[in-house]
Amino acid sequence: MRKERNKEHAKRSRTRKKFLLDSFQYALDVLTKENEALRKNITASLGEEEAEREFAAFAELHRANAAGAAVDEDDDAAVQQPALFGPDGQAASAEGGGGGTGLEAEDAGLLRSLQKARFSFVISNPALPDNPIVFASPGFLELTGYRLREILGRNCRFLQGPATDPQAVRRIREAVQKGEDASVRLLNYTADGRPFWNQFFIAPLKDNTGRIVNFVGVQTQISEEVAKTMKDEEEKEALLGVGGGGMMISSTDPPPCPE
């Protein structure tokens, strides 16, 4: 029994590490393309010399604000969410109002990696009605354009839009019911209705007794080009009868947390 559990832990650990590495590459791809397009437009508008001065000023401003919050302080000052780590550095489950039990070492490590790398992610509580968000990272607020007060206590379906695939929603729901990790490529929508491609990853978080206390949903923006390439590869794999190793993948759908 222990041998099987260790084997499952090792497999899950490999899957999560691959997701984190791939996510870094996807994010870098999107940022590189956006920066290249922005530099090109600014240079064409201002001229090379003036554009370089603007780039230098922007870089200095970014360094000065690097440690600042990505949320509207006045708007969200009274909104509280549980701390992910206590004073002793131990990760606690986010069971609504804090004070949760400690997480398994593997799940605590996942949260540390997500927080340290400033990923966009949310944590939901399946013990509460409609499995609502109980924690949202600054990266999630920045990516989606929502304020903290607008999303805490709500199910993540508000990110769905016209291109949501019901079949993908069902597949994510099944993964949640089984308490399994899953990865889905989907089209999400920001607060102002702008669509963006997202390589979404969801995983159960267990306490020290092995009980699922939360789910974490991670959003990684990918370029349209990457999304198309991934879809083509999946179609080839389907024709060859090659599976995704337990990772659930869909072409379009935006449910970043379980229903």
C-alpha positions as CSV (number, residue, x, y, z in Angstrom):
1,M,0.0,0.0,0.0
2,R,2.8,2.4,0.9
3,K,4.7,1.4,-2.2
4,E,1.8,2.3,-4.4
5,R,1.2,5.6,-2.6
6,N,4.9,6.5,-3.0
7,K,4.7,5.6,-6.7
8,E,1.6,7.8,-7.2
9,H,3.3,10.7,-5.3
10,A,6.4,10.4,-7.5
11,K,4.2,10.5,-10.7
12,R,2.3,13.5,-9.5
13,S,5.5,15.3,-8.5
14,R,6.9,14.8,-12.1
15,T,3.7,16.0,-13.6
16,R,3.7,19.2,-11.5
17,K,7.3,20.0,-12.1
18,K,6.8,19.6,-15.9
19,F,3.8,22.0,-15.6
20,L,5.8,24.6,-13.8
21,L,8.6,24.4,-16.3
22,D,6.3,24.6,-19.3
23,S,4.4,27.5,-17.7
24,F,7.6,29.5,-17.4
25,Q,8.3,28.9,-21.1
26,Y,4.8,29.8,-22.1
27,A,4.8,33.0,-20.1
28,L,8.2,34.0,-21.5
29,D,6.9,33.4,-25.0
30,V,3.9,35.7,-24.5
31,L,6.0,38.4,-22.8
32,T,8.7,38.3,-25.5
33,K,6.1,38.8,-28.3
34,E,4.3,41.5,-26.5
35,N,7.5,43.4,-25.7
36,E,8.7,43.1,-29.3
37,A,5.4,44.5,-30.7
38,L,5.3,47.3,-28.2
39,R,8.9,48.4,-28.9
40,K,8.3,48.3,-32.6
41,N,5.2,50.5,-32.3
42,I,6.8,53.0,-29.9
43,T,9.9,53.3,-32.1
44,A,7.8,53.9,-35.2
45,S,5.8,56.6,-33.4
46,L,8.6,58.4,-31.5
47,G,11.8,57.7,-33.4
48,E,14.6,55.5,-32.2
49,E,16.4,58.0,-30.0
50,E,13.2,59.2,-28.2
51,A,11.9,55.7,-27.9
52,E,15.1,54.5,-26.1
53,R,14.7,57.3,-23.6
54,E,11.1,56.2,-22.9
55,F,12.2,52.6,-22.6
56,A,14.8,53.6,-20.0
57,A,12.3,55.6,-18.0
58,F,9.8,52.8,-18.0
59,A,12.4,50.3,-16.9
60,E,13.3,52.5,-13.9
61,L,9.7,53.0,-13.0
62,H,9.1,49.2,-13.1
63,R,12.1,48.6,-10.8
64,A,10.8,51.2,-8.4
65,N,7.4,49.5,-8.3
66,A,8.5,45.9,-8.4
67,A,7.6,45.3,-4.8
68,G,4.3,47.1,-5.0
69,A,0.9,45.4,-4.8
70,A,-1.0,44.6,-8.0
71,V,-4.4,45.5,-6.5
72,D,-6.2,48.7,-5.8
73,E,-5.3,49.3,-2.1
74,D,-8.2,51.7,-1.4
75,D,-10.7,49.3,-3.0
76,D,-9.5,46.1,-1.4
77,A,-8.0,47.4,1.9
78,A,-10.9,45.9,3.9
79,V,-10.9,42.6,2.1
80,Q,-9.1,39.8,3.9
81,Q,-8.1,36.3,2.8
82,P,-6.2,33.7,4.7
83,A,-2.4,33.7,4.8
84,L,-0.9,30.7,2.9
85,F,2.1,30.4,5.3
86,G,2.2,30.9,9.1
87,P,4.9,32.6,11.1
88,D,6.7,29.3,11.3
89,G,6.8,29.0,7.5
90,Q,4.4,26.1,7.5
91,A,1.7,26.0,4.9
92,A,-1.9,25.9,6.2
93,S,-5.0,24.9,4.3
94,A,-7.2,27.9,3.3
95,E,-10.5,26.6,4.7
96,G,-12.5,29.8,4.5
97,G,-11.2,32.0,7.3
98,G,-7.7,30.8,8.0
99,G,-6.7,28.5,10.8
100,G,-6.6,25.5,8.6
101,T,-4.6,22.4,9.2
102,G,-1.1,21.9,7.7
103,L,-0.8,20.7,4.2
104,E,1.1,17.7,2.9
105,A,4.7,18.5,2.2
106,E,4.3,18.0,-1.6
107,D,1.3,20.3,-1.7
108,A,2.9,22.9,0.5
109,G,5.9,22.8,-1.9
110,L,3.6,23.4,-4.9
111,L,2.1,26.5,-3.2
112,R,5.6,27.8,-2.3
113,S,6.7,27.5,-5.9
114,L,3.6,29.2,-7.2
115,Q,3.9,32.1,-4.8
116,K,7.7,32.5,-5.2
117,A,7.4,32.6,-9.0
118,R,4.4,35.0,-8.7
119,F,2.1,32.7,-10.7
120,S,-1.6,33.6,-11.3
121,F,-3.5,31.2,-9.1
122,V,-6.6,30.8,-6.9
123,I,-7.5,28.5,-4.1
124,S,-11.0,27.2,-3.6
125,N,-12.7,25.4,-0.8
126,P,-14.8,22.3,-1.8
127,A,-16.4,22.1,1.7
128,L,-18.2,25.4,1.2
129,P,-21.3,25.8,-1.1
130,D,-20.4,26.1,-4.8
131,N,-16.7,25.6,-4.1
132,P,-15.9,29.3,-3.9
133,I,-12.5,31.1,-4.1
134,V,-11.0,31.7,-0.7
135,F,-7.6,33.0,-1.9
136,A,-6.4,34.8,-5.1
137,S,-2.8,35.7,-5.9
138,P,-1.8,39.2,-7.1
139,G,-0.9,37.6,-10.4
140,F,-4.5,36.4,-10.8
141,L,-5.9,39.9,-10.2
142,E,-3.4,41.4,-12.6
143,L,-4.1,38.8,-15.4
144,T,-7.9,38.9,-15.2
145,G,-8.5,42.5,-14.2
146,Y,-10.8,41.7,-11.3
147,R,-10.5,43.2,-7.8
148,L,-10.2,40.9,-4.8
149,R,-13.6,42.0,-3.4
150,E,-15.3,41.0,-6.7
151,I,-14.1,37.4,-6.6
152,L,-13.7,36.1,-3.0
153,G,-16.7,33.8,-2.2
154,R,-17.5,33.2,-5.8
155,N,-17.1,30.1,-8.0
156,C,-14.6,30.6,-10.8
157,R,-17.1,30.2,-13.5
158,F,-17.3,34.0,-13.9
159,L,-14.2,33.6,-16.2
160,Q,-16.2,31.6,-18.7
161,G,-17.4,33.2,-21.9
162,P,-19.0,32.5,-25.3
163,A,-16.4,30.0,-26.3
164,T,-16.7,27.8,-23.3
165,D,-16.8,24.1,-24.1
166,P,-19.3,22.2,-21.9
167,Q,-17.4,19.0,-22.5
168,A,-14.3,20.5,-21.0
169,V,-16.2,21.7,-18.0
170,R,-17.5,18.2,-17.5
171,R,-14.0,16.7,-17.7
172,I,-12.6,19.1,-15.1
173,R,-15.6,18.4,-12.8
174,E,-14.8,14.7,-13.1
175,A,-11.1,15.3,-12.2
176,V,-12.2,17.2,-9.1
177,Q,-14.6,14.4,-8.1
178,K,-11.7,12.0,-8.4
179,G,-9.3,14.3,-6.6
180,E,-6.8,14.2,-9.5
181,D,-4.4,16.8,-11.1
182,A,-5.5,17.9,-14.5
183,S,-4.3,20.3,-17.2
184,V,-6.6,22.0,-19.7
185,R,-5.9,24.5,-22.5
186,L,-8.8,27.0,-22.5
187,L,-10.0,30.4,-23.6
188,N,-10.6,32.6,-20.6
189,Y,-12.0,36.1,-20.4
190,T,-10.8,39.1,-18.4
191,A,-13.1,41.5,-16.4
192,D,-13.5,43.7,-19.5
193,G,-14.3,40.8,-21.8
194,R,-11.0,40.4,-23.4
195,P,-10.3,36.7,-24.4
196,F,-6.9,35.1,-23.7
197,W,-5.5,31.6,-24.1
198,N,-4.7,29.9,-20.8
199,Q,-2.9,26.7,-20.0
200,F,-4.8,25.9,-16.8
201,F,-3.7,23.4,-14.2
202,I,-5.8,22.2,-11.3
203,A,-4.7,20.1,-8.3
204,P,-6.2,18.9,-5.0
205,L,-4.5,20.1,-1.8
206,K,-4.4,17.6,1.0
207,D,-3.8,18.1,4.7
208,N,-1.5,15.9,6.8
209,T,-4.2,13.2,7.1
210,G,-4.6,12.9,3.4
211,R,-8.0,14.7,3.3
212,I,-8.6,17.0,0.4
213,V,-9.2,20.5,1.9
214,N,-8.7,22.8,-1.1
215,F,-8.1,22.9,-4.8
216,V,-5.6,25.2,-6.5
217,G,-6.2,26.5,-10.0
218,V,-3.2,28.0,-11.9
219,Q,-3.6,30.2,-14.9
220,T,-0.8,30.5,-17.4
221,Q,-1.3,32.8,-20.4
222,I,-0.1,31.3,-23.7
223,S,0.0,32.8,-27.2
224,E,-2.5,32.0,-29.9
225,E,0.4,30.4,-31.8
226,V,1.3,28.1,-29.0
227,A,-2.3,27.2,-28.4
228,K,-2.7,26.2,-32.1
229,T,0.5,24.2,-32.1
230,M,-0.7,22.3,-29.0
231,K,-4.0,21.6,-30.6
232,D,-2.4,20.2,-33.7
233,E,-0.1,18.0,-31.6
234,E,-3.1,16.6,-29.6
235,E,-5.0,15.8,-32.8
236,K,-2.0,13.9,-34.1
237,E,-1.8,12.0,-30.8
238,A,-5.5,11.2,-31.0
239,L,-5.0,9.7,-34.5
240,L,-2.1,7.6,-33.3
241,G,-4.0,6.5,-30.2
242,V,-1.4,8.2,-27.9
243,G,-2.8,9.4,-24.5
244,G,-1.8,12.4,-22.5
245,G,-0.6,10.5,-19.5
246,G,-3.6,11.4,-17.4
247,M,-3.5,15.1,-18.3
248,M,-6.9,16.2,-19.5
249,I,-6.7,18.6,-22.4
250,S,-9.3,20.6,-24.2
251,S,-9.2,23.1,-27.1
252,T,-11.4,25.8,-25.7
253,D,-13.0,26.4,-22.3
254,P,-12.6,28.7,-19.4
255,P,-13.4,27.1,-16.0
256,P,-10.3,27.8,-13.9
257,C,-11.7,26.3,-10.8
258,P,-14.0,23.3,-10.2
259,E,-17.7,23.7,-10.0
